[in-house]
Amino acid sequence: MKRNILLCLMLAATLSLAAQGTVIDEVIWIVGDEAILLSEVEEERLRAQYEGTPIPGDPYCVIPEQLAIQKLYLHQAELDSIQVNESTVSHQVDMRMNYYLSQIGSKEKMEEYFRKTSSDIREEMMTQVRNQMIVQQMQSKLVESVNPTPGEIRRYYNTLPEDSLPMIPAQVEVQILSFEPPVPVEETERIKSRLREYTERVNSGSADFSMLARLYSEDTESAKRGGELGFVGKGQLVPEFAEVAFNLTDPKRVSRIVQTEYGYHIIQLIERKGERINCRHILLKPRTSYTDKEEAIRRLDTIADICRSGKATFESAVSNFSQDKNTVMNAGLMTNENNGSSKFEYQDLPPEVGRQIYSMNVGEISAPFVMMDKTKNKEVVAIVKLKSKLPSHRANLTDDYQVIRGMLEQRLGAEALEKWILKKQKETYIHIDPNWRGCDFQYPGWLHE
């Protein structure tokens, strides 16, 4: 009854505007208690056009169905109390706004194109990005039970025609030994002196912490937000940082100087919510001199020569000398963040590593080189050993088990989501305006009135 009344009111409002000759929008779908407006479809069409996102078919059929599916997910996410990090949402919106500005040319042209102020565009984009992230989390939850067994993966592989298997580009496995050149005591004292100066300025009221973070912090991402990290749990922070941050109680005061693997920090509490806090920080990183780098390179050159001569193995050298905590316990073997395996396509390696190993033979150890450790955003010196090289080939179960597993997981996940949508359609009130029904929908269950 409630939904029928809602439908009548919405349609009556549209007809009333039409009678006055002032129709500026219309309700074209209703999903549950949510309406889909013509203006929403137009905005999504324009957004896809500027983001270069292809629409697979008639946009006036595809986009309303996509919005309807989104509303099914959002409704379930609300029931399941799924939330997203607002700081992450804001960061994504900043990136999109900057992209629009770069494509359109100016804020004024962007406002003219969308016929809205930039603040309205941003607010709508916040809602859009937030909804997209919630939908992604809801989908992940719905497919979290998809976990094929080795037997299922083998059977799936045996059903695939050979020409349907993907071509796998050449892949390599790489071991790395790296460490940071030592930082002179004078450089450390210079950094600490600057941080003490910032602390005094904030505590005395002569400067704002967020302004100083924007100007001076070397954590470039948080600096854009005045040093703000967003709400995080203790386990999301490195231990040294977390110990100090979670002991802060006065938002007006600044912490003592904290040393972590990233450099030196000062911290200011913003807000605490249960076991999570939101805080700001300023990060400064000590610089190593040219002489320090040269000394580190000479040291690594000696280590590489010892390994090449057979007096020590590369693995033992990693254990004794490497400061790369991500690989030291795994004999230096690098892990591909894209798929969790030890195999890399050349373009997925850090560029400095890729340049070294491209022309190397299996078992060969490189000369020392300087590279950027992206986890710390610091320069380190390193040597690498090419452990294995697999030429380009058609995917097979022996060499590419994780690839085949991923293909099956993707298929099973898509089937699970399709099944859920078809079930949700039957449980949800859906009305489509007669003028919008002549579509070949991806899911056939929308017209069940």
WOFENRA-V947001 format. One line per field, one symbol per residue. ss: DSSP state (H for helix, E for strand, L for the rest). burial: 1 if it has 24 or more other C-alpha atoms within 12 Angstrom, else 0. A space follows every 50 residues. Layout:
ss = ???
burial = ???
This chain:
ss = LHHHHHHHHHHHHHHHHHHLLLLLLLEEEEELLEEEEHHHHHHHHHHHHH HLLLLLLLHHHHHHHHHHHHHHHHHHHHHLLLLLLHHHHHHHHHHHHHHH HHHHLLHHHHHHHHLLLHHHHHHHHHHHHHHHHHHHHHHHHHLLLLLLLH HHHHHHHHHLLHHHLLEELLEEEEEEEEELLLLLHHHHHHHHHHHHHHHH HHHHLLLLHHHHHHHHLLLHHHHLLLLELLLEEHHHLLHHHHHHHLLLLL LLLLLLLEEELLEEEEEEEEEEELLEEEEEEEEELLLLLHHHHHHHHHHH HHHHHHHHLLLLLHHHHHHHHLLLLLLHHHLLELLLLLLLLLLEEHHHLL HHHHHHHLLLLLLLELLLEEEEELLLLEEEEEEEEEEEEELLEELLLLLL HHHHHHHHHHHHHHHHHHHHHHHHHHHLLEEELHHHLLLLLLLHHHLLL
burial = 00000010011001000000000001111111111111011011101000 00000000111111111111111111100000011011111111011001 00000010010001000100110111011111111011100110000100 00100110000000000000111111111111100000001101110110 01000001111111011110111111111111100010011101111100 01111111101111111111100001111111111111000010011011 10110010000011111110111111110011111100000111110111 01110111000001111111101001011111111111110000111011 1111101110011000100110011001111110010000101011100
